[in-house]
């Protein structure tokens, strides 16, 4: 059985919401200095687009 890789999404803001496609409760996540955050429920990865979230 093959395990599907978690989805990766590029975003423009440091605060993102994930509801796992309604598979889990909506959670709000904050991207830190590392430039990404992963959902603790579904492992979806949110990556901050280059140059975003820095007040430009």
CHARMM internal coordinates of N, CA and C (Angstrom, degrees):
IC EDIT
DIST 1 N 1 CA 1.4562
DIST 1 CA 1 C 1.5306
ANGL 1 N 1 CA 1 C 108.57
DIST 1 C 2 N 1.3206
ANGL 1 CA 1 C 2 N 116.35
DIHE 1 N 1 CA 1 C 2 N 131.36
DIST 2 N 2 CA 1.4550
ANGL 1 C 2 N 2 CA 121.61
DIHE 1 CA 1 C 2 N 2 CA 179.79
DIST 2 CA 2 C 1.5240
ANGL 2 N 2 CA 2 C 109.77
DIHE 1 C 2 N 2 CA 2 C -92.80
DIST 2 C 3 N 1.3231
ANGL 2 CA 2 C 3 N 116.08
DIHE 2 N 2 CA 2 C 3 N 133.68
DIST 3 N 3 CA 1.4629
ANGL 2 C 3 N 3 CA 120.93
DIHE 2 CA 2 C 3 N 3 CA 176.42
DIST 3 CA 3 C 1.5207
ANGL 3 N 3 CA 3 C 107.96
DIHE 2 C 3 N 3 CA 3 C -92.98
DIST 3 C 4 N 1.3287
ANGL 3 CA 3 C 4 N 116.01
DIHE 3 N 3 CA 3 C 4 N 125.79
DIST 4 N 4 CA 1.4605
ANGL 3 C 4 N 4 CA 121.10
DIHE 3 CA 3 C 4 N 4 CA -179.38
DIST 4 CA 4 C 1.5275
ANGL 4 N 4 CA 4 C 110.21
DIHE 3 C 4 N 4 CA 4 C -71.30
DIST 4 C 5 N 1.3194
ANGL 4 CA 4 C 5 N 116.04
DIHE 4 N 4 CA 4 C 5 N 136.42
DIST 5 N 5 CA 1.4634
ANGL 4 C 5 N 5 CA 121.03
DIHE 4 CA 4 C 5 N 5 CA 179.16
DIST 5 CA 5 C 1.5292
ANGL 5 N 5 CA 5 C 109.36
DIHE 4 C 5 N 5 CA 5 C -68.76
DIST 5 C 6 N 1.3308
ANGL 5 CA 5 C 6 N 116.68
DIHE 5 N 5 CA 5 C 6 N 143.26
DIST 6 N 6 CA 1.4671
ANGL 5 C 6 N 6 CA 119.61
DIHE 5 CA 5 C 6 N 6 CA 177.26
DIST 6 CA 6 C 1.5279
ANGL 6 N 6 CA 6 C 111.07
DIHE 5 C 6 N 6 CA 6 C -61.08
DIST 6 C 7 N 1.3088
ANGL 6 CA 6 C 7 N 115.95
DIHE 6 N 6 CA 6 C 7 N 149.60
DIST 7 N 7 CA 1.4569
ANGL 6 C 7 N 7 CA 122.34
DIHE 6 CA 6 C 7 N 7 CA 179.95
DIST 7 CA 7 C 1.5289
ANGL 7 N 7 CA 7 C 110.29
DIHE 6 C 7 N 7 CA 7 C -72.83
DIST 7 C 8 N 1.3305
ANGL 7 CA 7 C 8 N 116.06
DIHE 7 N 7 CA 7 C 8 N 144.85
DIST 8 N 8 CA 1.4619
ANGL 7 C 8 N 8 CA 122.00
DIHE 7 CA 7 C 8 N 8 CA 174.62
DIST 8 CA 8 C 1.5201
ANGL 8 N 8 CA 8 C 108.06
DIHE 7 C 8 N 8 CA 8 C -118.37
DIST 8 C 9 N 1.3303
ANGL 8 CA 8 C 9 N 116.40
DIHE 8 N 8 CA 8 C 9 N 131.65
DIST 9 N 9 CA 1.4558
ANGL 8 C 9 N 9 CA 122.06
DIHE 8 CA 8 C 9 N 9 CA -177.37
DIST 9 CA 9 C 1.5257
ANGL 9 N 9 CA 9 C 108.87
DIHE 8 C 9 N 9 CA 9 C -127.37
DIST 9 C 10 N 1.3348
ANGL 9 CA 9 C 10 N 116.73
DIHE 9 N 9 CA 9 C 10 N 132.38
DIST 10 N 10 CA 1.4695
ANGL 9 C 10 N 10 CA 120.95
DIHE 9 CA 9 C 10 N 10 CA 173.68
DIST 10 CA 10 C 1.5222
ANGL 10 N 10 CA 10 C 108.12
DIHE 9 C 10 N 10 CA 10 C -87.59
DIST 10 C 11 N 1.3304
ANGL 10 CA 10 C 11 N 116.42
DIHE 10 N 10 CA 10 C 11 N 135.25
DIST 11 N 11 CA 1.4574
ANGL 10 C 11 N 11 CA 121.56
DIHE 10 CA 10 C 11 N 11 CA -177.58
DIST 11 CA 11 C 1.5236
ANGL 11 N 11 CA 11 C 110.87
DIHE 10 C 11 N 11 CA 11 C -129.80
DIST 11 C 12 N 1.3371
ANGL 11 CA 11 C 12 N 115.75
DIHE 11 N 11 CA 11 C 12 N 161.88
DIST 12 N 12 CA 1.4702
ANGL 11 C 12 N 12 CA 122.10
DIHE 11 CA 11 C 12 N 12 CA -178.31
DIST 12 CA 12 C 1.5255
ANGL 12 N 12 CA 12 C 113.57
DIHE 11 C 12 N 12 CA 12 C -99.48
DIST 12 C 13 N 1.3390
ANGL 12 CA 12 C 13 N 117.14
DIHE 12 N 12 CA 12 C 13 N -10.50
DIST 13 N 13 CA 1.4560
ANGL 12 C 13 N 13 CA 120.52
DIHE 12 CA 12 C 13 N 13 CA -177.06
DIST 13 CA 13 C 1.5237
ANGL 13 N 13 CA 13 C 110.49
DIHE 12 C 13 N 13 CA 13 C -125.17
DIST 13 C 14 N 1.3339
ANGL 13 CA 13 C 14 N 115.56
DIHE 13 N 13 CA 13 C 14 N 156.45
DIST 14 N 14 CA 1.4636
ANGL 13 C 14 N 14 CA 120.53
DIHE 13 CA 13 C 14 N 14 CA -178.58
DIST 14 CA 14 C 1.5247
ANGL 14 N 14 CA 14 C 112.65
DIHE 13 C 14 N 14 CA 14 C -79.01
DIST 14 C 15 N 1.3395
ANGL 14 CA 14 C 15 N 117.75
DIHE 14 N 14 CA 14 C 15 N -17.34
DIST 15 N 15 CA 1.4550
ANGL 14 C 15 N 15 CA 121.25
DIHE 14 CA 14 C 15 N 15 CA 178.28
DIST 15 CA 15 C 1.5183
ANGL 15 N 15 CA 15 C 108.36
DIHE 14 C 15 N 15 CA 15 C -108.27
DIST 15 C 16 N 1.3318
ANGL 15 CA 15 C 16 N 116.09
DIHE 15 N 15 CA 15 C 16 N 124.94
DIST 16 N 16 CA 1.4642
ANGL 15 C 16 N 16 CA 121.41
DIHE 15 CA 15 C 16 N 16 CA -178.01
DIST 16 CA 16 C 1.5197
ANGL 16 N 16 CA 16 C 109.67
DIHE 15 C 16 N 16 CA 16 C -132.41
DIST 16 C 17 N 1.3300
ANGL 16 CA 16 C 17 N 116.16
DIHE 16 N 16 CA 16 C 17 N 157.19
DIST 17 N 17 CA 1.4578
ANGL 16 C 17 N 17 CA 121.78
DIHE 16 CA 16 C 17 N 17 CA 176.06
DIST 17 CA 17 C 1.5196
ANGL 17 N 17 CA 17 C 108.64
DIHE 16 C 17 N 17 CA 17 C -115.41
DIST 17 C 18 N 1.3181
ANGL 17 CA 17 C 18 N 116.32
DIHE 17 N 17 CA 17 C 18 N 141.23
DIST 18 N 18 CA 1.4603
ANGL 17 C 18 N 18 CA 121.44
DIHE 17 CA 17 C 18 N 18 CA 176.30
DIST 18 CA 18 C 1.5203
ANGL 18 N 18 CA 18 C 108.48
DIHE 17 C 18 N 18 CA 18 C -131.01
DIST 18 C 19 N 1.3278
ANGL 18 CA 18 C 19 N 116.15
DIHE 18 N 18 CA 18 C 19 N 129.97
DIST 19 N 19 CA 1.4690
ANGL 18 C 19 N 19 CA 120.09
DIHE 18 CA 18 C 19 N 19 CA 174.58
DIST 19 CA 19 C 1.5267
ANGL 19 N 19 CA 19 C 111.06
DIHE 18 C 19 N 19 CA 19 C -119.91
DIST 19 C 20 N 1.3306
ANGL 19 CA 19 C 20 N 116.32
DIHE 19 N 19 CA 19 C 20 N 8.17
DIST 20 N 20 CA 1.4580
ANGL 19 C 20 N 20 CA 120.64
DIHE 19 CA 19 C 20 N 20 CA 176.59
DIST 20 CA 20 C 1.5104
ANGL 20 N 20 CA 20 C 113.25
DIHE 19 C 20 N 20 CA 20 C 59.22
DIST 20 C 21 N 1.3459
ANGL 20 CA 20 C 21 N 117.11
DIHE 20 N 20 CA 20 C 21 N 30.37
DIST 21 N 21 CA 1.4541
ANGL 20 C 21 N 21 CA 119.55
DIHE 20 CA 20 C 21 N 21 CA -176.45
DIST 21 CA 21 C 1.5208
ANGL 21 N 21 CA 21 C 110.40
DIHE 20 C 21 N 21 CA 21 C 64.84
DIST 21 C 22 N 1.3046
ANGL 21 CA 21 C 22 N 116.14
DIHE 21 N 21 CA 21 C 22 N 36.04
DIST 22 N 22 CA 1.4678
ANGL 21 C 22 N 22 CA 125.37
DIHE 21 CA 21 C 22 N 22 CA -178.49
DIST 22 CA 22 C 1.5363
ANGL 22 N 22 CA 22 C 112.45
DIHE 21 C 22 N 22 CA 22 C 69.94
DIST 22 C 23 N 1.3225
ANGL 22 CA 22 C 23 N 116.72
DIHE 22 N 22 CA 22 C 23 N 18.56
DIST 23 N 23 CA 1.4635
ANGL 22 C 23 N 23 CA 121.18
DIHE 22 CA 22 C 23 N 23 CA 177.85
DIST 23 CA 23 C 1.5297
ANGL 23 N 23 CA 23 C 112.49
DIHE 22 C 23 N 23 CA 23 C -87.79
DIST 23 C 24 N 1.3310
ANGL 23 CA 23 C 24 N 117.17
DIHE 23 N 23 CA 23 C 24 N -12.26
DIST 24 N 24 CA 1.4651
ANGL 23 C 24 N 24 CA 121.48
DIHE 23 CA 23 C 24 N 24 CA 178.09
DIST 24 CA 24 C 1.5176
ANGL 24 N 24 CA 24 C 108.42
DIHE 23 C 24 N 24 CA 24 C -151.93
DIST 24 C 25 N 1.3401
ANGL 24 CA 24 C 25 N 118.94
DIHE 24 N 24 CA 24 C 25 N 167.97
DIST 25 N 25 CA 1.4724
ANGL 24 C 25 N 25 CA 120.71
DIHE 24 CA 24 C 25 N 25 CA 179.13
DIST 25 CA 25 C 1.5304
ANGL 25 N 25 CA 25 C 110.53
DIHE 24 C 25 N 25 CA 25 C -60.84
DIST 25 C 26 N 1.3365
ANGL 25 CA 25 C 26 N 117.30
DIHE 25 N 25 CA 25 C 26 N 148.76
DIST 26 N 26 CA 1.4609
ANGL 25 C 26 N 26 CA 121.00
DIHE 25 CA 25 C 26 N 26 CA 176.34
DIST 26 CA 26 C 1.5187
ANGL 26 N 26 CA 26 C 108.65
DIHE 25 C 26 N 26 CA 26 C -66.03
DIST 26 C 27 N 1.3262
ANGL 26 CA 26 C 27 N 115.39
DIHE 26 N 26 CA 26 C 27 N 130.81
DIST 27 N 27 CA 1.4638
ANGL 26 C 27 N 27 CA 121.41
DIHE 26 CA 26 C 27 N 27 CA 177.05
DIST 27 CA 27 C 1.5271
ANGL 27 N 27 CA 27 C 108.48
DIHE 26 C 27 N 27 CA 27 C -125.70
DIST 27 C 28 N 1.3132
ANGL 27 CA 27 C 28 N 115.28
DIHE 27 N 27 CA 27 C 28 N 145.10
DIST 28 N 28 CA 1.4595
ANGL 27 C 28 N 28 CA 121.59
DIHE 27 CA 27 C 28 N 28 CA 176.52
DIST 28 CA 28 C 1.5143
ANGL 28 N 28 CA 28 C 108.08
DIHE 27 C 28 N 28 CA 28 C -101.90
DIST 28 C 29 N 1.3296
ANGL 28 CA 28 C 29 N 115.59
DIHE 28 N 28 CA 28 C 29 N 130.78
DIST 29 N 29 CA 1.4627
ANGL 28 C 29 N 29 CA 121.73
DIHE 28 CA 28 C 29 N 29 CA -176.05
DIST 29 CA 29 C 1.5200
ANGL 29 N 29 CA 29 C 109.39
DIHE 28 C 29 N 29 CA 29 C -123.71
DIST 29 C 30 N 1.3212
ANGL 29 CA 29 C 30 N 116.97
DIHE 29 N 29 CA 29 C 30 N 149.60
DIST 30 N 30 CA 1.4618
ANGL 29 C 30 N 30 CA 122.03
DIHE 29 CA 29 C 30 N 30 CA 178.64
DIST 30 CA 30 C 1.5249
ANGL 30 N 30 CA 30 C 109.42
DIHE 29 C 30 N 30 CA 30 C -119.23
DIST 30 C 31 N 1.3212
ANGL 30 CA 30 C 31 N 115.16
DIHE 30 N 30 CA 30 C 31 N 127.53
DIST 31 N 31 CA 1.4624
ANGL 30 C 31 N 31 CA 121.18
DIHE 30 CA 30 C 31 N 31 CA 178.32
DIST 31 CA 31 C 1.5244
ANGL 31 N 31 CA 31 C 108.22
DIHE 30 C 31 N 31 CA 31 C -78.95
DIST 31 C 32 N 1.3177
ANGL 31 CA 31 C 32 N 116.11
DIHE 31 N 31 CA 31 C 32 N 127.46
DIST 32 N 32 CA 1.4583
ANGL 31 C 32 N 32 CA 121.89
DIHE 31 CA 31 C 32 N 32 CA -178.65
DIST 32 CA 32 C 1.5192
ANGL 32 N 32 CA 32 C 112.12
DIHE 31 C 32 N 32 CA 32 C -96.11
DIST 32 C 33 N 1.3159
ANGL 32 CA 32 C 33 N 115.28
DIHE 32 N 32 CA 32 C 33 N -161.80
DIST 33 N 33 CA 1.4658
ANGL 32 C 33 N 33 CA 122.69
DIHE 32 CA 32 C 33 N 33 CA -176.92
DIST 33 CA 33 C 1.5237
ANGL 33 N 33 CA 33 C 113.44
DIHE 32 C 33 N 33 CA 33 C -59.57
DIST 33 C 34 N 1.3372
ANGL 33 CA 33 C 34 N 117.11
DIHE 33 N 33 CA 33 C 34 N -26.57
DIST 34 N 34 CA 1.4652
ANGL 33 C 34 N 34 CA 119.87
DIHE 33 CA 33 C 34 N 34 CA -178.43
DIST 34 CA 34 C 1.5280
ANGL 34 N 34 CA 34 C 112.61
DIHE 33 C 34 N 34 CA 34 C -71.34
DIST 34 C 35 N 1.3453
ANGL 34 CA 34 C 35 N 117.21
DIHE 34 N 34 CA 34 C 35 N -13.19
DIST 35 N 35 CA 1.4641
ANGL 34 C 35 N 35 CA 120.55
DIHE 34 CA 34 C 35 N 35 CA 174.93
DIST 35 CA 35 C 1.5202
ANGL 35 N 35 CA 35 C 115.37
DIHE 34 C 35 N 35 CA 35 C 88.79
DIST 35 C 36 N 1.3429
ANGL 35 CA 35 C 36 N 117.21
DIHE 35 N 35 CA 35 C 36 N 5.48
DIST 36 N 36 CA 1.4574
ANGL 35 C 36 N 36 CA 119.93
DIHE 35 CA 35 C 36 N 36 CA 177.02
DIST 36 CA 36 C 1.5226
ANGL 36 N 36 CA 36 C 109.73
DIHE 35 C 36 N 36 CA 36 C -155.00
DIST 36 C 37 N 1.3396
ANGL 36 CA 36 C 37 N 115.41
DIHE 36 N 36 CA 36 C 37 N 164.51
DIST 37 N 37 CA 1.4564
ANGL 36 C 37 N 37 CA 121.66
DIHE 36 CA 36 C 37 N 37 CA 174.10
DIST 37 CA 37 C 1.5275
ANGL 37 N 37 CA 37 C 107.02
DIHE 36 C 37 N 37 CA 37 C -145.91
DIST 37 C 38 N 1.3308
ANGL 37 CA 37 C 38 N 116.20
DIHE 37 N 37 CA 37 C 38 N 146.63
DIST 38 N 38 CA 1.4612
ANGL 37 C 38 N 38 CA 121.62
DIHE 37 CA 37 C 38 N 38 CA 178.37
DIST 38 CA 38 C 1.5204
ANGL 38 N 38 CA 38 C 109.78
DIHE 37 C 38 N 38 CA 38 C -113.76
DIST 38 C 39 N 1.3194
ANGL 38 CA 38 C 39 N 115.69
DIHE 38 N 38 CA 38 C 39 N 139.82
DIST 39 N 39 CA 1.4572
ANGL 38 C 39 N 39 CA 120.99
DIHE 38 CA 38 C 39 N 39 CA 177.96
DIST 39 CA 39 C 1.5290
ANGL 39 N 39 CA 39 C 109.33
DIHE 38 C 39 N 39 CA 39 C -68.15
DIST 39 C 40 N 1.3425
ANGL 39 CA 39 C 40 N 117.72
DIHE 39 N 39 CA 39 C 40 N 130.58
DIST 40 N 40 CA 1.4685
ANGL 39 C 40 N 40 CA 119.71
DIHE 39 CA 39 C 40 N 40 CA -179.50
DIST 40 CA 40 C 1.5274
ANGL 40 N 40 CA 40 C 113.15
DIHE 39 C 40 N 40 CA 40 C -70.86
DIST 40 C 41 N 1.3315
ANGL 40 CA 40 C 41 N 117.81
DIHE 40 N 40 CA 40 C 41 N -15.33
DIST 41 N 41 CA 1.4598
ANGL 40 C 41 N 41 CA 121.06
DIHE 40 CA 40 C 41 N 41 CA 179.92
DIST 41 CA 41 C 1.5253
ANGL 41 N 41 CA 41 C 112.51
DIHE 40 C 41 N 41 CA 41 C -90.56
DIST 41 C 42 N 1.3450
ANGL 41 CA 41 C 42 N 116.33
DIHE 41 N 41 CA 41 C 42 N -52.65
DIST 42 N 42 CA 1.4715
ANGL 41 C 42 N 42 CA 119.13
DIHE 41 CA 41 C 42 N 42 CA -170.98
DIST 42 CA 42 C 1.5288
ANGL 42 N 42 CA 42 C 113.54
DIHE 41 C 42 N 42 CA 42 C -114.72
DIST 42 C 43 N 1.3264
ANGL 42 CA 42 C 43 N 117.73
DIHE 42 N 42 CA 42 C 43 N 0.24
DIST 43 N 43 CA 1.4689
ANGL 42 C 43 N 43 CA 123.70
DIHE 42 CA 42 C 43 N 43 CA 178.63
DIST 43 CA 43 C 1.5251
ANGL 43 N 43 CA 43 C 113.98
DIHE 42 C 43 N 43 CA 43 C 67.40
DIST 43 C 44 N 1.3468
ANGL 43 CA 43 C 44 N 118.09
DIHE 43 N 43 CA 43 C 44 N 11.38
DIST 44 N 44 CA 1.4612
ANGL 43 C 44 N 44 CA 120.54
DIHE 43 CA 43 C 44 N 44 CA 175.10
DIST 44 CA 44 C 1.5241
ANGL 44 N 44 CA 44 C 107.86
DIHE 43 C 44 N 44 CA 44 C -60.30
DIST 44 C 45 N 1.3212
ANGL 44 CA 44 C 45 N 116.20
DIHE 44 N 44 CA 44 C 45 N 135.42
DIST 45 N 45 CA 1.4666
ANGL 44 C 45 N 45 CA 121.32
DIHE 44 CA 44 C 45 N 45 CA -175.37
DIST 45 CA 45 C 1.5185
ANGL 45 N 45 CA 45 C 109.28
DIHE 44 C 45 N 45 CA 45 C -106.43
DIST 45 C 46 N 1.3305
ANGL 45 CA 45 C 46 N 116.32
DIHE 45 N 45 CA 45 C 46 N 127.17
DIST 46 N 46 CA 1.4561
ANGL 45 C 46 N 46 CA 122.95
DIHE 45 CA 45 C 46 N 46 CA 177.40
DIST 46 CA 46 C 1.5209
ANGL 46 N 46 CA 46 C 107.42
DIHE 45 C 46 N 46 CA 46 C -107.56
DIST 46 C 47 N 1.3368
ANGL 46 CA 46 C 47 N 116.08
DIHE 46 N 46 CA 46 C 47 N 121.05
DIST 47 N 47 CA 1.4540
ANGL 46 C 47 N 47 CA 122.43
DIHE 46 CA 46 C 47 N 47 CA -177.15
DIST 47 CA 47 C 1.5271
ANGL 47 N 47 CA 47 C 108.49
DIHE 46 C 47 N 47 CA 47 C -112.98
DIST 47 C 48 N 1.3204
ANGL 47 CA 47 C 48 N 116.75
DIHE 47 N 47 CA 47 C 48 N 130.18
DIST 48 N 48 CA 1.4586
ANGL 47 C 48 N 48 CA 121.62
DIHE 47 CA 47 C 48 N 48 CA 179.09
DIST 48 CA 48 C 1.5246
ANGL 48 N 48 CA 48 C 108.95
DIHE 47 C 48 N 48 CA 48 C -74.89
DIST 48 C 49 N 1.3352
ANGL 48 CA 48 C 49 N 115.93
DIHE 48 N 48 CA 48 C 49 N 126.59
DIST 49 N 49 CA 1.4707
ANGL 48 C 49 N 49 CA 119.99
DIHE 48 CA 48 C 49 N 49 CA 178.86
DIST 49 CA 49 C 1.5275
ANGL 49 N 49 CA 49 C 109.35
DIHE 48 C 49 N 49 CA 49 C -61.21
DIST 49 C 50 N 1.3054
ANGL 49 CA 49 C 50 N 115.96
DIHE 49 N 49 CA 49 C 50 N 148.12
DIST 50 N 50 CA 1.4604
ANGL 49 C 50 N 50 CA 121.05
DIHE 49 CA 49 C 50 N 50 CA -179.99
DIST 50 CA 50 C 1.5189
ANGL 50 N 50 CA 50 C 110.19
DIHE 49 C 50 N 50 CA 50 C -57.95
DIST 50 C 51 N 1.3279
ANGL 50 CA 50 C 51 N 117.05
DIHE 50 N 50 CA 50 C 51 N 128.78
DIST 51 N 51 CA 1.4704
ANGL 50 C 51 N 51 CA 122.34
DIHE 50 CA 50 C 51 N 51 CA 179.26
DIST 51 CA 51 C 1.5097
ANGL 51 N 51 CA 51 C 114.18
DIHE 50 C 51 N 51 CA 51 C 84.71
DIST 51 C 52 N 1.3270
ANGL 51 CA 51 C 52 N 118.74
DIHE 51 N 51 CA 51 C 52 N -7.38
DIST 52 N 52 CA 1.4700
ANGL 51 C 52 N 52 CA 121.60
DIHE 51 CA 51 C 52 N 52 CA -179.59
DIST 52 CA 52 C 1.5183
ANGL 52 N 52 CA 52 C 110.46
DIHE 51 C 52 N 52 CA 52 C -87.06
DIST 52 C 53 N 1.3174
ANGL 52 CA 52 C 53 N 115.56
DIHE 52 N 52 CA 52 C 53 N 155.59
DIST 53 N 53 CA 1.4581
ANGL 52 C 53 N 53 CA 121.21
DIHE 52 CA 52 C 53 N 53 CA 174.19
DIST 53 CA 53 C 1.5140
ANGL 53 N 53 CA 53 C 114.66
DIHE 52 C 53 N 53 CA 53 C 74.37
DIST 53 C 54 N 1.3234
ANGL 53 CA 53 C 54 N 117.35
DIHE 53 N 53 CA 53 C 54 N 13.38
DIST 54 N 54 CA 1.4678
ANGL 53 C 54 N 54 CA 120.09
DIHE 53 CA 53 C 54 N 54 CA -178.94
DIST 54 CA 54 C 1.5146
ANGL 54 N 54 CA 54 C 112.66
DIHE 53 C 54 N 54 CA 54 C -114.97
DIST 54 C 55 N 1.3550
ANGL 54 CA 54 C 55 N 116.53
DIHE 54 N 54 CA 54 C 55 N 13.98
DIST 55 N 55 CA 1.4501
ANGL 54 C 55 N 55 CA 120.49
DIHE 54 CA 54 C 55 N 55 CA 176.90
DIST 55 CA 55 C 1.5160
ANGL 55 N 55 CA 55 C 114.26
DIHE 54 C 55 N 55 CA 55 C 77.84
DIST 55 C 56 N 1.3501
ANGL 55 CA 55 C 56 N 119.45
DIHE 55 N 55 CA 55 C 56 N 17.04
DIST 56 N 56 CA 1.4518
ANGL 55 C 56 N 56 CA 121.63
DIHE 55 CA 55 C 56 N 56 CA 177.81
DIST 56 CA 56 C 1.5094
ANGL 56 N 56 CA 56 C 110.21
DIHE 55 C 56 N 56 CA 56 C -75.91
END
COOR INIT
IC SEED 1 N 1 CA 1 C
IC BUILD
